[in-house]
Amino acid sequence: MHDFNKLCFIGAGNMCEALLAGIISSKFFPVENIILSDIRKQRLKYLEEKYNVKTTMDNKEAVKVSDIIFFSVKPQNIATVLEEVGELLRSDQMVISIAVGIPTYFIESYMKEEVPVIRVMPNTPALFQSAISVLSKGKYANDKHLNFARELLSCVGDVDILPEKLQNAAAAINGCGPAYFFYFIESLVDAGISVGLNKDIAKKLAVQTMEGSVKMLKESDKSPTELRRMVTSPGGTTIAALEQFEKGAIRYHILKAIKAATNRAEELSKQLMK
Ligand SMILES: NC(=O)c1ccc[n+]([C@@H]2O[C@H](COP(=O)([O-])OP(=O)(O)OC[C@H]3O[C@@H](n4cnc5c(N)ncnc54)[C@H](OP(=O)(O)O)[C@@H]3O)[C@@H](O)[C@H]2O)c1
């Protein structure tokens, strides 16, 4: 058993459900030690029936009976939640927040006590237990809190730890990343259709090729550059395609896109905290 035995989620939406499913299937917490709080009665009823979990519409009640308070509301609702429960939080509890762009100092500023806060940037593959989450600790959190949060987030995938100043940069890769890969697959499918394939086979070829390539990246000790060279023979078909990528300066545009996403995350954080 861990030091923290009771867990509540404030905000019982998609990410909460993904984590709940992961936690239950890994038996990290007994389901009777978890309580979900949300403003949507119907949503709570659905989760109660599906997972046999306790629910409440009273955030304060959930916070009072829990050791770990998981903030899983949208970033624009976090201030309302903090106004409601911030002063109730105690230093023997621990907060884990997945609200994108909300710094730990903002959360800490609503609290009377020195409450440990861990900020997390997960991503949507959490819904399929295949996330990569990035964790950072706040002013009052120590390695015990960080390790506990790491174990908890491991229920929905891989976890890495970074200094908080790099959260927005990480989010530009892992948070937005699924959209980049879907966009690339979408483009490959359209391109496949343009050279005579039907949509279904084009999609199957593109998706399975991506999956196989990811497996190669994970299981071989070769770099992406070496693996790319292995399929790029002189004067061949792959180089003919890659030359077009180079002409379109795709690499440059990817760099600019990641910078734009990082800057936007910073702007949004500032707006949310006004
Ligand atoms: N989904 C992603 O791709 C993703 C990836 C990384 C991180 N995140 C972060 O994860 C968090 C949750 O995202 P999500 O997609 O799970 O959101 P979601 O599905 O909208 O869930 C949030 C839930 O919280 C409820 N809520 C709003 N105000 C509340 C309050 N004062 N007290 C209690 N519950 C309240 C919402 O109800 P209403 O709908 O009625 O407002 C909704 O049911 C966000 O902060 C997001 O930034 C999401």
Ligand as a Chemical Component Dictionary entry (heavy atoms), coordinates in Angstrom:
data_LIG
# 
_chem_comp.id                   LIG 
_chem_comp.type                 NON-POLYMER 
_chem_comp.pdbx_formal_charge   0 
_chem_comp.three_letter_code    LIG 
# 
loop_
_chem_comp_atom.comp_id 
_chem_comp_atom.atom_id 
_chem_comp_atom.alt_atom_id 
_chem_comp_atom.type_symbol 
_chem_comp_atom.charge 
_chem_comp_atom.model_Cartn_x 
_chem_comp_atom.model_Cartn_y 
_chem_comp_atom.model_Cartn_z 
_chem_comp_atom.pdbx_ordinal 
LIG N1  N1  N 0  -8.098  15.710 -24.006 1  
LIG C1  C1  C 0  -6.815  15.924 -24.301 2  
LIG O1  O1  O 0  -6.337  15.737 -25.390 3  
LIG C2  C2  C 0  -5.883  16.395 -23.235 4  
LIG C3  C3  C 0  -4.514  16.181 -23.379 5  
LIG C4  C4  C 0  -3.680  16.650 -22.365 6  
LIG C5  C5  C 0  -4.220  17.297 -21.269 7  
LIG N2  N2  N 1  -5.543  17.508 -21.190 8  
LIG C6  C6  C 0  -6.080  18.258 -20.038 9  
LIG O2  O2  O 0  -6.910  17.410 -19.301 10 
LIG C7  C7  C 0  -7.926  18.185 -18.688 11 
LIG C8  C8  C 0  -9.259  17.496 -18.900 12 
LIG O3  O3  O 0  -9.514  17.392 -20.291 13 
LIG P1  P1  P 0  -10.732 16.532 -20.817 14 
LIG O4  O4  O 0  -10.563 16.424 -22.282 15 
LIG O5  O5  O -1 -10.917 15.329 -19.970 16 
LIG O6  O6  O 0  -11.940 17.594 -20.486 17 
LIG P2  P2  P 0  -13.503 17.302 -20.399 18 
LIG O7  O7  O 0  -13.844 16.029 -21.082 19 
LIG O8  O8  O 0  -14.197 18.587 -20.798 20 
LIG O9  O9  O 0  -13.737 17.067 -18.812 21 
LIG C9  C9  C 0  -13.784 18.072 -17.858 22 
LIG C10 C10 C 0  -15.030 17.844 -16.985 23 
LIG O10 O10 O 0  -14.984 18.758 -15.896 24 
LIG C11 C11 C 0  -16.297 19.304 -15.733 25 
LIG N3  N3  N 0  -16.242 20.561 -14.984 26 
LIG C12 C12 C 0  -16.231 21.850 -15.450 27 
LIG N4  N4  N 0  -16.219 22.724 -14.418 28 
LIG C13 C13 C 0  -16.193 21.980 -13.275 29 
LIG C14 C14 C 0  -16.166 22.300 -11.902 30 
LIG N5  N5  N 0  -16.165 23.574 -11.472 31 
LIG N6  N6  N 0  -16.154 21.287 -11.011 32 
LIG C15 C15 C 0  -16.165 19.993 -11.403 33 
LIG N7  N7  N 0  -16.195 19.624 -12.696 34 
LIG C16 C16 C 0  -16.207 20.600 -13.629 35 
LIG C17 C17 C 0  -16.758 19.452 -17.151 36 
LIG O11 O11 O 0  -18.139 19.724 -17.267 37 
LIG P3  P3  P 0  -18.620 20.702 -18.505 38 
LIG O12 O12 O 0  -18.305 19.932 -19.753 39 
LIG O13 O13 O 0  -20.071 20.909 -18.270 40 
LIG O14 O14 O 0  -17.805 21.949 -18.406 41 
LIG C18 C18 C 0  -16.347 18.102 -17.735 42 
LIG O15 O15 O 0  -17.292 17.095 -17.426 43 
LIG C19 C19 C 0  -7.861  19.581 -19.300 44 
LIG O16 O16 O 0  -7.327  20.489 -18.371 45 
LIG C20 C20 C 0  -6.942  19.433 -20.469 46 
LIG O17 O17 O 0  -6.143  20.599 -20.630 47 
LIG C21 C21 C 0  -6.389  17.054 -22.131 48 
# 
loop_
_chem_comp_bond.comp_id 
_chem_comp_bond.atom_id_1 
_chem_comp_bond.atom_id_2 
_chem_comp_bond.value_order 
_chem_comp_bond.pdbx_ordinal 
LIG N1  C1  SING 1  
LIG C1  O1  DOUB 2  
LIG C1  C2  SING 3  
LIG C2  C3  SING 4  
LIG C2  C21 DOUB 5  
LIG C3  C4  DOUB 6  
LIG C4  C5  SING 7  
LIG C5  N2  DOUB 8  
LIG N2  C6  SING 9  
LIG N2  C21 SING 10 
LIG C6  O2  SING 11 
LIG C6  C20 SING 12 
LIG O2  C7  SING 13 
LIG C7  C8  SING 14 
LIG C7  C19 SING 15 
LIG C8  O3  SING 16 
LIG O3  P1  SING 17 
LIG P1  O4  DOUB 18 
LIG P1  O5  SING 19 
LIG P1  O6  SING 20 
LIG O6  P2  SING 21 
LIG P2  O7  DOUB 22 
LIG P2  O8  SING 23 
LIG P2  O9  SING 24 
LIG O9  C9  SING 25 
LIG C9  C10 SING 26 
LIG C10 O10 SING 27 
LIG C10 C18 SING 28 
LIG O10 C11 SING 29 
LIG C11 N3  SING 30 
LIG C11 C17 SING 31 
LIG N3  C12 SING 32 
LIG N3  C16 SING 33 
LIG C12 N4  DOUB 34 
LIG N4  C13 SING 35 
LIG C13 C14 SING 36 
LIG C13 C16 DOUB 37 
LIG C14 N5  SING 38 
LIG C14 N6  DOUB 39 
LIG N6  C15 SING 40 
LIG C15 N7  DOUB 41 
LIG N7  C16 SING 42 
LIG C17 O11 SING 43 
LIG C17 C18 SING 44 
LIG O11 P3  SING 45 
LIG P3  O12 DOUB 46 
LIG P3  O13 SING 47 
LIG P3  O14 SING 48 
LIG C18 O15 SING 49 
LIG C19 O16 SING 50 
LIG C19 C20 SING 51 
LIG C20 O17 SING 52 
# 
